[in-house]
């Protein structure tokens, strides 16, 4: 038997799995770390990613009886390892394949990181972005990168870093969490086309770093990672990395793709015709198409790991993060997700006219505004917890519905889409999926292993690299359906009316959000 170790470096945790070359997940281990988030700032210490990676790998190897220096799992000699489920593990460990959060900025000097990583959701560099966009020409920038860049994009983050004085021509930039872990494993500085196309630094049509953008930023190309196909064997495990992780020195490492690509592939949307809905801390609607979408719509166009197609994706900045906020705000303790769902189910669909705007950290699709914020609209005297809780789930669904209308593609690139596959932690929330199905009006399927979409996407990438699989169409038996949620026609009619109101609220409040942002700046300067 041949085995792979798949690791996703997420916003709140590293998730590492051992799986077979047939797509069976043997065991999984997660290890969390803090997110440093305040206002428009979002940071993380990259060294925590590496520590979490090594911790999860060591635990998995221990469960499976260890690995020999030659890469044989199950210990050495005739010994065999058993994981927690009791499956006997014996065979060759072929490689480590990675995925992770994208559009980060990690500065490296003299072999070590400089400060924290500035994450994809960080929008502090509004002034830096405005200055750069005016200098370069906003529309020319958008047509070059094929999405609508904003303060979260790398030109803004780089300008901010330069302004802090932590910059010179020897500064090396890594642009995603899996870039960093790959660097720690192999010593190579690389990224994948999917991640590169989120940064605002890549010429989308050419699939290469834009010389014009780099020149305006004062960045030399050698300061950026080399762009390599996701399925490339990037390198081999160094002696130092082997000592830290207990993996064998010389083990092959596949850099893989950013989490948006791995989740899209692993949910069955790596080929045209199926829509992926990822529900994590952030979230998105994604589909594979032969041609990129109009970047003025707010849709991101990401390079597909197959090198020819496009993953068109509309990403909410905060999805499950709204649920996490709700749990914290109402101090739900023992079984918070179950309590939230049970309470929300007490409210009628539509939450008695209460609408929630899910923009806790700004938004990036279907509009881009780092100053947008969350809000309840329509609170009445008899509004209670059930309405407050359900409105948050419905607000997430309304936002996803607004994106869905922009991104439905069939095999010919036309609007269509009759099936949504939900993945990520939020896919375990039955009420949320019921609401999404009724708001959008399309059946939503949750796979039995919906939280493993990223793992299975990594498997597709590695399988294509090693010739085990010859396409990016996921085998149906990899994603057996756990449940399917059909739209309720009566609820859909009610939600359609409320969705029309929801979509008018941000434009009506845009100036007020801007005014509040200015006031926050003034208040922070006083204190």
Phi, psi and omega in degrees: 000142176253143185231155174231150166255123179249132180228132173244126180260096186268188182286327184244347183196158167266135178238119183240137181227152169255128180221160181268169179288357176260004177090008178276128177272118185277310179201158184221144177222138178240152176215121186269170178202161184283150170254125180268097187230128177207119182063236182269001183265140175214115184226163174206149177276113183301333180297335176291328176298315182293317178299318180292321176301309182297320179297312182293321179295315181298320179295316180296317179297322179296318179297328187260015174085011177086178179221138181281170179296340179271355178098013179271124178280155179096018178088195182250165178064230183262002183290150179235148180255147176240128176281184185296337179273356178088007178282131179286128181251119174204118181164191186262132171276114189273323188188167166251133177236139191242155164211171181177175178300142187252174171061032174266166173235114179239116181265135181234132174220139177053039176079007180221161181283149177254106179069197180275161169288136173268117191277167182305327184274000181282124182235028183292334190273049181295314181294320179296320179292317180301318179296315181292316182297322178292321180293315185276329188102109189299314184292323177295322177296315181297318180289335177287314186267348177063035165204174180265101182287161180208199184293346177275349184283165187292326175304318179294315181296320179295316177301321178296314180299318178298322180290340178276354179085001180266059188204135166203181185289353176264356179292125177259135182251131169251146194239013178193159182297323179285336170302315183295312181294323176298319177299318179294328182282321190241341186084358181265144180254097183223162170219172181253160183299327179297309179296317181302324183283352174272346196280335188084013180246349188258138170284108189298316183297320181277338183068032182217161177302139180280116178299324180294315180296315181297320181297318180293332180273346185074032179253133176271144185300328181291348176280347180259159177296155170286134178274116180236147177306145185303325184272012179285138169285105190291320183179196181235153183298129180282166179299318181295317180294324178297320180294321181289320188262341185071014169278156183288136174303138180089356177299139182290144181235127175252118182303322180076200185235166176298161188299330178298320179288313183297320179290323178296314179297313186287347176264004177095003183259021177283354174233157182298149173115340180239142179257134177257136174236109180263131183236089176237208174304313165256181181199170182198162166250132185217151176207155176267134180219159181281338181230150178292155177280168175295117184292343179287349181281351184095358179280138171273137173254116182249141177294128177287144178302341178284353174087350183238321182274175178241138166264110177270127189220133173249114190250126168282142178288325180225117179244274176298340176300332175293322178293318178299319177299315182299316179299317179292316185296325181258010174052047175284128194244292196296302176226076193300321183290321178294319179295318179299314182294315181299321179291316181297327181293343179285341179271150178286153176305131185097354174052038179055035177086005177277132180237138179244132174264120189268045189252053186298330181235036185083186179214157180231351175198134011273009171224162180244117179201107179291346183268348179299147182221165179291154180196146167260134177236123175106022178294134179242175181300325183261012175293130181232188181305316181305315180292319180297320182287312183295323181300327178295314178297320179291324177298320175300314182295320178299317181295318178296323179296321178297323178287318184306321182295338182270346197230015181280120181231139168255191186297338180264003180083009179267167178294138181186223176095102182244006183211129176246130174255120180267139178220174182089172183302326181293343179289353175270355180268098186300319181296319178300317181292322175300317181294315179301315180299317183285327177291312184280328181087024181227139178301141178243126179253131172254121178287153177305323181249045186301329180283356182255014182302317180297321178298314182291326175296319175300321179297319177299317181296312180294321180298322175291325179295322184264359179080014178282334182226144185247015176201179176256021173272116185286135176299136184302325183288348176287333185232066178297141182287132174270320180200152175234132184250116182270146176296138172271119187300319181294316180293323181299320179296318179294316181294326179298319178294318179290326178298321179298321176291315179307314184290345176270345188288316180299310178304325180290332184256000186305311181295324179292321176299320179296317180296319179295323178297318178296319179296320179299320179296317179297314181296321180292328179287331179288317183281000000 
